Amino acid sequence: MTVSDRDYRLISADSHINEPPDLWLARLPSRYRDRAPHIERFDEGDAWVMEGALDPINFGSNCCAGIPAAERSSWITWDQVRAGGYDPAARLTEQDADGVDAEILYPTPRIGNQIVWHVSDPEFHVACVRAYNDWLSEYASYAPDRLWAVALVPNVGTDVAIAELERVRALPGIRGVLIGQYPHGGDKISPEDDPFWAAVQAARLPVSIHVAFATEPQGDRGRMKLTGSTRFYDVPVRITQFVESGVFDRFPDLQLVLVEVDSSWTPYLREQMDDRFKRANPATRPEIARLPSEYFSDSIATTFITDPYAIVNRHYIGLTQMMWSSDYPHGGSDWPESRAAIDGYFGGVPDDERHLILAGNALRIYGAPPR
């Protein structure tokens, strides 16, 4: 069945896979096998061991959907991971249990971020990115009408990023790309990135940022961990960089998707950006063609898991810029009761508006196959 043939009622604009233990061991060139990300057993449970990470990366919170809160643990063993995280056939059964028609698929954040952050060896970095993208494409190609893959973009040079973009757009199942830093490297947007924005615009692939840029190695050692209530802390900075650097003027068809950051804060940011822009001396304010808020309506979309305040204020946010996500199989998910949860806070929303947020916007942004 193709995308055009299926009647989509509920699309998760942000779901996740669980990387299988042999993903990099089996796919990296032989010269990198002894450095490959892999799972090891510890006293507490299993965890990923990745070059450059501060600590082993556990994954219990990344596969605990449907488990009562009192029974959840960040440390588990691999055999406790639900099969759909790595087996696409099982994933379809898990979608059906939740009434979900399709999912847009992202990596486990701390694992994906560690690959993106670690760039001391650019060739190793690119090899890890390519291995992940190949595996994800194979996973999604099992059911391309229901499994929509978002490929990782390397961040060791714009030319390298474009080369991987051109490679993955030819792979089955790829519907978008994910940046964890800017293509040229780092967290400061640059004119060096423009060739990549031009290439991704031409490919008609949306560009995602999942929660936040990867600006440091992954690990728990000696740092305060942010809770899930502060997921939007980084993306206002990225929005400001994209808008004020004029990227959306130069590439008006570029679609930026801010994933798992919720939606209800965006009217405030739009208002404040416009206010500061108007107060600035015209000789010194950003050289952009429109008010900052106007770019939100055309070029910037957000996804939310549970954000009832956003549903109430959906007309201030923009009906075409909001997408629901299940976050499955992570702890933020309501699986297998997503439809009941949605009904709980979509009361009184007209059917056409409900369809846009729950499926229509995802179909518009991700539904067209890349050129």
C-alpha positions in Angstrom: 0.0 0.0 0.0 1.3 3.5 -0.9 0.9 6.7 1.0 -1.7 8.0 -1.4 -3.8 4.8 -1.0 -3.9 4.8 2.8 -6.5 6.7 4.9 -4.4 8.3 7.6 -6.2 9.3 10.8 -3.3 9.3 13.3 0.4 9.9 12.5 3.0 10.2 15.2 5.4 12.9 14.1 8.0 11.7 16.6 8.5 8.1 17.5 11.7 6.2 18.1 13.5 2.9 17.4 15.8 1.0 19.8 19.1 0.5 18.1 20.0 -3.3 18.0 23.2 -4.4 19.7 24.9 -5.4 16.4 24.0 -2.3 14.4 27.5 -0.8 14.3 29.4 -4.1 15.0 27.9 -5.6 11.8 28.0 -2.5 9.5 31.1 -0.5 10.2 34.2 -1.1 8.1 36.5 -3.7 9.6 39.1 -1.1 10.6 36.5 0.4 13.0 35.1 -2.7 14.5 37.1 -2.4 17.8 35.8 1.1 18.2 32.2 0.4 17.3 29.3 1.4 19.6 28.2 -1.7 21.4 26.2 -2.9 24.4 27.9 -4.3 27.5 26.6 -5.9 30.7 27.1 -4.0 34.0 25.9 -4.7 37.5 22.9 -2.4 37.0 22.0 -3.8 33.6 23.0 -3.3 29.9 24.2 -0.1 28.4 25.8 1.3 25.3 29.5 1.9 25.4 30.4 4.6 22.9 33.7 6.3 22.2 33.9 9.7 23.8 30.8 9.3 26.1 31.4 10.1 29.7 29.4 7.1 31.0 27.8 4.0 29.7 24.4 5.0 28.1 21.5 3.0 29.6 18.2 2.8 27.7 15.5 1.7 30.1 13.7 5.0 29.8 13.7 4.6 26.0 11.5 1.5 25.9 9.2 1.8 28.9 6.0 2.9 27.2 3.0 1.0 28.7 4.9 0.0 31.9 3.5 1.5 35.1 5.6 4.3 36.5 6.5 2.5 39.7 7.9 -0.4 37.7 10.1 1.7 35.4 13.9 1.7 35.6 16.6 3.5 33.5 18.7 0.3 33.8 17.4 -2.9 32.1 18.8 -5.7 30.0 18.4 -5.9 26.3 16.1 -8.9 26.4 13.5 -6.6 28.1 13.3 -4.3 25.1 10.0 -4.6 23.3 10.6 -6.2 19.8 9.1 -3.4 17.8 12.0 -1.2 18.7 14.2 -3.1 16.3 11.9 -5.5 14.4 9.6 -3.7 11.9 7.1 -6.5 11.7 6.6 -6.4 15.5 6.4 -2.6 15.2 3.3 -2.7 13.0 1.5 -4.8 15.6 2.5 -2.2 18.3 1.2 0.6 16.1 -2.1 -1.3 15.6 -2.4 -1.7 19.4 -2.3 2.1 19.7 -4.4 2.9 16.7 -1.5 4.7 15.0 -1.4 4.6 11.2 2.2 5.7 10.7 5.2 7.0 12.6 8.1 9.3 11.8 11.2 7.6 13.3 14.1 9.1 15.2 17.1 7.5 17.0 17.4 7.1 20.7 18.4 10.7 21.6 21.5 10.1 23.7 22.9 7.5 21.3 22.2 9.7 18.2 23.6 12.7 20.0 26.8 10.9 20.9 27.4 10.0 17.2 26.8 13.6 16.2 28.9 15.1 19.0 31.9 12.9 18.6 33.8 14.3 15.6 37.5 14.0 16.7 37.8 11.4 13.9 35.7 12.7 11.0 35.9 9.4 9.0 34.8 7.3 12.0 32.0 9.8 12.6 30.7 9.6 9.0 31.0 5.8 9.1 28.8 5.6 12.2 26.3 7.9 10.7 26.1 5.9 7.4 25.7 2.6 9.3 22.8 4.0 11.3 21.1 5.4 8.2 21.5 2.2 6.3 20.0 0.2 9.1 17.1 2.6 9.6 16.3 2.6 5.8 16.1 -1.2 5.9 13.8 -1.1 8.9 11.5 1.5 7.3 11.4 -0.2 3.9 9.6 -3.2 5.5 6.4 -1.0 5.5 7.2 2.4 3.8 3.6 3.5 4.1 3.7 3.2 7.9 7.4 3.6 8.9 8.9 6.9 7.8 12.6 7.3 8.6 14.6 10.4 9.5 18.3 10.1 8.6 21.2 11.5 10.6 23.3 14.2 9.0 27.1 14.3 9.7 28.5 17.6 11.0 32.1 17.6 9.8 31.7 19.8 6.8 29.0 21.0 4.5 30.3 19.0 1.5 30.2 15.8 3.6 26.7 16.6 4.8 25.5 17.1 1.2 27.1 13.9 0.1 25.2 11.9 2.8 22.0 13.8 2.0 22.3 12.7 -1.7 23.1 9.2 -0.6 20.2 8.7 1.8 17.6 10.4 -0.4 18.1 7.4 -2.8 17.5 4.9 0.1 14.0 3.5 0.6 12.0 4.8 3.5 13.8 8.1 4.1 11.4 11.0 4.7 13.5 13.7 6.4 16.9 14.5 7.9 18.0 15.3 11.4 20.7 17.7 12.4 22.4 17.6 15.9 24.7 20.4 15.0 25.0 22.6 11.9 26.4 20.8 8.9 29.7 22.7 8.9 30.1 21.8 12.6 29.2 23.4 15.9 26.1 25.3 17.2 26.6 28.6 15.4 24.8 28.9 12.1 27.0 30.1 9.2 26.8 31.0 5.5 28.9 27.8 5.1 25.7 25.9 5.7 23.8 27.5 2.8 24.7 24.8 0.2 23.2 22.2 2.5 20.0 24.2 2.9 19.8 24.6 -0.9 20.3 20.8 -1.4 17.8 19.8 1.2 15.2 22.3 -0.1 15.7 20.9 -3.6 15.2 17.3 -2.2 12.0 18.4 -0.5 13.1 16.8 2.7 12.2 18.5 6.1 15.1 19.3 8.5 14.5 18.3 12.1 16.1 19.2 15.4 15.1 16.7 18.1 14.8 18.5 21.4 18.2 20.2 21.3 21.6 20.3 19.6 24.3 17.9 20.9 26.8 20.4 22.4 28.7 18.0 24.7 29.4 14.4 25.2 26.7 12.2 26.6 26.8 11.1 30.2 25.4 11.6 33.7 28.7 12.3 35.5 28.9 15.6 37.4 25.9 17.3 35.7 22.4 18.3 36.5 20.0 16.4 34.3 17.1 18.3 32.8 13.7 16.8 33.2 11.2 16.3 30.4 9.4 19.5 31.3 12.1 21.6 29.9 12.4 20.1 26.4 12.1 23.5 24.6 15.1 25.1 26.2 17.4 25.0 23.2 15.2 25.5 20.1 14.4 29.3 20.6 18.1 29.8 20.0 18.0 27.8 16.8 14.9 29.6 15.6 16.5 32.9 16.2 19.6 31.8 14.3 17.6 30.5 11.3 15.4 33.6 11.1 17.8 36.3 11.8 20.5 34.9 9.5 18.0 35.1 6.6 18.0 31.4 5.9 14.3 31.3 5.2 14.6 34.3 2.8 17.2 32.5 0.8 15.5 29.2 1.0 11.7 29.9 1.3 10.7 26.3 0.8 12.9 24.9 3.6 10.9 23.2 6.3 12.3 23.2 9.8 10.6 20.8 12.3 11.3 21.2 16.0 10.7 17.8 17.5 9.5 16.9 21.0 9.6 20.5 22.2 5.8 21.0 22.5 4.0 23.9 20.9 2.4 26.2 23.5 5.4 28.5 24.0 5.7 29.6 20.3 3.2 32.5 20.4 5.3 34.1 23.2 8.5 33.8 21.2 6.9 35.1 18.0 5.6 38.1 20.0 8.9 38.9 21.6 11.0 38.5 18.4 8.7 40.9 16.6 8.8 43.4 19.5 12.6 43.4 19.6 12.8 43.6 15.9 10.6 46.7 15.7 12.4 48.4 18.5 15.8 48.0 16.9 17.4 50.7 14.8 16.7 49.7 11.2 20.4 50.1 10.5 21.4 47.4 12.9 18.5 44.9 13.1 18.7 41.7 11.1 18.4 42.1 7.3 15.3 40.0 6.8 12.4 40.5 4.4 9.5 40.0 6.9 8.7 40.2 10.6 10.2 37.3 12.5 6.8 35.9 13.4 5.8 35.5 9.8 8.4 32.8 9.2 6.8 30.6 11.9 3.7 30.4 9.7 5.5 29.0 6.6 8.8 27.5 7.7 8.7 26.2 11.3 6.7 23.4 12.7 6.7 21.9 16.2 5.6 18.5 17.6 4.1 17.8 21.0 3.2 14.7 23.0 0.8 16.1 25.6 0.2 19.8 25.4 -3.4 20.7 26.2 -2.5 24.4 26.5 -1.4 24.3 22.9 -4.7 22.8 21.8 -6.6 25.6 23.5 -4.3 28.2 21.9 -3.9 26.4 18.5 -5.0 29.4 16.5 -2.3 31.6 18.0 0.3 28.9 17.3 -0.9 28.1 13.8 -3.0 25.1 12.9 -0.7 24.1 10.1 2.4 24.2 12.3 1.5 21.7 15.0 1.9 17.9 14.9 1.0 15.3 17.5 3.6 12.6 18.5 3.4 9.5 20.6 7.1 9.4 21.5 6.7 5.6 21.5 8.4 3.6 23.0 9.8 6.2 25.3 8.5 7.0 28.8 6.5 10.1 27.6 4.2 7.9 25.5 0.6 7.1 26.3 0.9 3.8 24.4 -1.3 1.8 24.0 -3.9 4.4 25.1 -2.9 7.3 22.8 -6.4 7.7 21.3 -8.0 7.9 24.7 -5.4 10.5 25.8 -6.0 12.5 22.7 -9.8 12.5 23.1 -9.2 13.8 26.7 -7.7 17.1 25.5 -9.1 17.5 22.0 -12.7 18.0 23.2 -14.5 20.6 21.2 -11.9 20.8 18.4 -13.6 20.7 15.0 -12.9 17.6 12.9 -11.0 19.4 10.2 -8.6 21.1 12.7 -8.2 17.8 14.6 -7.2 16.0 11.4 -4.6 18.7 10.6 -2.9 18.3 13.9 -3.2 14.5 14.2 -2.3 13.6 10.6 -2.8 16.2 7.9 0.3 18.4 8.7 2.5 15.3 8.9 1.2 14.2 5.5 2.0 17.6 4.0 5.5 17.8 5.5 6.6 14.2 5.2 4.1 12.5 2.8 5.6 13.4 -0.5 8.5 11.1 -1.5 11.8 12.9 -2.1 12.9 13.9 -5.5 
